[in-house]
Amino acid sequence: MNILPKNVSTYGQEIDSLFWLITTFALIAFVISLFVLIYPLFKYRQRAGVKAEYFTGEKKTHFKWVAIALIALALSDFIIMYAEHDAWVTIEGLPAQQDFHVGVTGRQWNWIFTYPGPDGKLGTADDVVVDEQNSELHVPVNKNIIFDLRARDVVHSFFIVNTRLKQDALPGRVVTRWFNITVEGKYDISCSQICGVLHAKMRNYVVAESQEKFDAYIKALYDNNKPKI
Ligand SMILES: [Cu+2]
């Protein structure tokens, strides 16, 4: 089924598989729960000559069904935990090959992008900060992009739906994550944590482009930010 937004990241497919696995378990649990709620209403209702039955769930034969439900639920949890292990390690860890490092900071109400500047190092005086509404984060396609995520004021959540990457940005903490976009294009970056009245305006973009285009963008950005003497 293809009702999810297009996936353009290396690890997005793993998240989609987990999404469908969890959705399937939830649907099964939902249908069974509804059945268990509704069926007895008819089966054990009061009728002419029949008294409505009342179950306290204390009898062994009754409790058996509580236990079965508990075990089924715990089992599905373990299956999900087992299935998500690899995706967790991949996404929460950092790849050995790190191609480009940027800073991303959430503030009320924009995403701020910090490029390392000509020295290639983040956190130095020549960093270039882009803090404009609806601005674009430029990255090269098919490269591992590492980003340090911060929040300046309240909790935000960095979300690129097409990469299936969603990570909370927490004041006072730096969270380092990564993504690798495999298809050139411009994709939405949104905030998925209600962060104030203009939360919905917190919309930026990530532009994944060829190395040449990216180099040209970075060069122009750095040239425009050269200290004026
Ligand atoms: Cu926000």
Residues whose N, C-alpha, C, O or C-beta is under 5 A from the ligand:
A	BS01	CU	V155 H156 S157 C191 Q193 C195 M202
